Amino acid sequence: MILSLNAEIKERVEMIQRGEVPEGYKKTKVGIIPEDWEVMEKPF
């Protein structure tokens, strides 16, 4: 299981490095992030 998970993570990282958006992720102005995350402005 751990080896399988590590292979999945490695593939996901490689996809992101190539600029591809893995399933469950989205491309935003700050980069590729999980779909359930939100981009928020930093308050000053």
C-alpha positions in Angstrom: 0.0 0.0 0.0 2.7 2.5 0.9 4.6 1.8 -2.3 1.5 2.2 -4.3 0.7 5.5 -2.6 4.3 6.8 -3.1 4.0 5.9 -6.8 0.7 7.8 -7.1 2.2 10.9 -5.4 5.3 10.7 -7.6 3.1 10.6 -10.7 1.0 13.5 -9.5 4.1 15.6 -8.8 5.5 14.8 -12.2 2.2 15.8 -13.9 2.2 19.1 -12.0 5.8 19.8 -13.0 4.9 19.3 -16.6 2.0 21.8 -16.2 -0.7 19.1 -16.4 -3.6 19.2 -14.0 -4.2 15.9 -12.2 -7.7 14.7 -11.5 -9.0 16.4 -8.3 -6.9 19.5 -8.8 -7.4 22.9 -10.5 -5.2 25.5 -12.1 -5.3 28.9 -10.5 -3.2 32.1 -10.6 -1.2 30.7 -7.7 -0.6 27.3 -9.3 -2.2 23.9 -9.4 -4.0 23.2 -6.1 -6.6 20.7 -4.8 -10.1 21.4 -6.1 -11.5 21.9 -2.5 -8.9 24.6 -1.7 -9.7 28.3 -2.2 -7.4 31.1 -3.2 -7.6 34.0 -0.8 -6.1 37.4 -0.8 -3.6 38.1 2.0 -4.9 40.9 4.2 -2.6 43.8 4.8 
